[in-house]
Amino acid sequence: MAWKPDVTVAAIVEREGRFLLVEERIDGRVVINQPAGHVEDGESLLAAVVRETLEETAWHFVPESLLGLYLWRSPRGHSTLRIAFTGAVEGLDERRGLDPPVIATHWLSRVELAAQAAQLRTPLVMRCIDDYLAGRRLPLDAVAQAQGLPS
């Protein structure tokens, strides 16, 4: 049986010591996450993180660096490969609605987020923030998408 983790992207956005986060309802539970989501078929990783951030927050995300790759296995045995990017947001589109299951967006400090640790969607939320605060960054050219390779 083939192992197929979900491939997701996440945006780590910090402004004046606060991080852009989404509050969303997943499986009947309200959780906190970075703007994040699945990469669609044929979509580049950078296009996916820009799209997901816009859909979930109404902010236009400008990727600046690759934070890292994170493999997580849930207690139920589901695996996710998260590709996290750092960057800035500009141009809030206040007319745009937030895609379900997002309820609201928040700007929270690490301390405020840690106080809500039980609400984090996965341990990757805090791990990405801690890696960001530790200064981990890779250039965006570390991310490549090959085209036209023989199958």
C-alpha positions in Angstrom: 0.0 0.0 0.0 1.4 3.4 -1.0 2.0 6.0 1.7 0.6 9.4 0.5 0.9 12.3 2.9 -1.2 15.4 2.3 1.0 18.1 0.8 0.2 21.5 2.3 1.7 25.0 2.4 1.6 27.5 5.2 2.3 31.2 5.5 4.3 32.5 8.5 3.6 36.2 8.7 4.9 38.4 11.6 4.2 42.0 12.1 5.4 43.9 15.2 5.8 40.8 17.2 2.4 39.3 16.3 1.6 36.5 13.9 -1.2 36.2 11.4 -3.4 33.2 12.4 -6.7 31.8 11.4 -9.4 30.5 13.7 -11.2 27.7 12.0 -13.7 24.9 12.7 -12.3 21.5 11.9 -14.2 18.3 12.7 -16.5 20.2 15.0 -13.6 21.7 17.0 -12.5 25.4 16.8 -8.7 25.5 16.3 -5.9 28.0 15.5 -3.6 27.6 12.5 -1.4 29.6 10.2 -3.0 30.4 6.9 -2.5 27.0 5.2 -4.0 24.5 2.9 -3.5 21.9 0.2 -1.6 22.3 -3.0 -3.9 21.9 -6.0 -3.0 19.7 -8.9 -0.7 21.5 -11.3 -0.1 24.4 -8.8 3.3 25.6 -7.7 4.1 25.7 -4.0 4.5 29.5 -4.1 1.2 30.0 -6.0 -0.5 27.7 -3.5 0.7 29.6 -0.4 -0.3 33.0 -2.0 -3.7 31.6 -2.9 -4.4 29.9 0.5 -3.4 33.0 2.4 -5.7 35.2 0.3 -8.6 32.7 0.6 -8.2 32.3 4.4 -7.3 35.8 5.4 -8.1 38.3 2.6 -4.5 39.4 2.7 -2.2 39.3 -0.3 0.9 37.3 0.8 4.3 38.0 -0.6 6.7 35.1 0.0 10.2 36.0 1.1 11.8 32.8 2.2 11.3 29.1 2.8 11.1 28.3 6.5 11.2 24.6 6.2 9.6 21.2 5.5 7.6 19.6 8.3 6.3 16.0 8.3 3.7 15.3 10.9 1.7 12.2 11.7 -1.6 12.7 13.6 -2.6 10.5 16.4 -5.1 8.9 14.0 -2.3 8.0 11.7 -2.8 10.6 9.0 0.4 12.2 7.6 0.9 15.7 6.4 4.0 17.2 4.7 3.9 21.0 5.4 6.0 23.4 3.3 6.2 26.6 5.3 7.1 30.0 3.9 7.8 33.3 5.6 6.8 36.6 4.1 4.8 39.8 4.4 1.2 40.7 3.7 -0.1 43.7 2.0 -3.4 44.9 0.5 -6.1 43.6 2.8 -9.2 43.0 0.6 -11.9 43.9 3.0 -14.6 43.0 0.5 -13.4 39.4 0.3 -15.1 36.8 2.6 -13.0 34.2 4.3 -13.2 30.7 2.9 -14.9 28.1 5.1 -13.9 26.6 7.5 -12.2 29.9 8.6 -14.2 31.8 11.2 -11.8 34.7 11.9 -8.3 36.0 11.6 -6.1 37.1 14.5 -2.7 38.7 15.1 -1.3 37.0 18.1 2.1 37.1 19.9 3.9 33.9 20.6 3.0 34.3 24.3 -0.7 34.7 23.4 -0.6 31.7 21.1 1.2 29.5 23.7 -1.6 30.4 26.2 -4.0 28.8 23.7 -1.9 25.7 23.1 -4.8 23.3 23.5 -6.5 25.0 20.5 -3.6 24.6 18.0 -4.6 22.6 15.0 -1.3 20.7 15.1 2.0 21.0 16.9 3.4 22.4 13.6 1.8 25.8 14.3 4.1 26.5 17.3 7.1 24.7 15.7 6.9 27.0 12.7 6.7 30.1 14.9 9.6 28.9 17.0 11.7 28.2 13.9 10.9 31.6 12.5 11.9 33.3 15.8 15.1 31.2 15.7 15.9 32.9 12.4 15.6 29.8 10.2 15.3 30.8 6.5 16.2 29.4 3.1 16.1 31.3 -0.1 13.0 30.9 -2.3 15.2 29.5 -5.1 15.5 26.4 -2.9 11.9 25.7 -4.1 11.8 24.5 -7.7 9.1 23.1 -9.9 10.2 20.9 -12.8 8.2 21.0 -16.0 8.0 18.5 -18.8 10.0 15.6 -17.2 9.5 12.2 -18.8 7.2 9.9 -16.8 
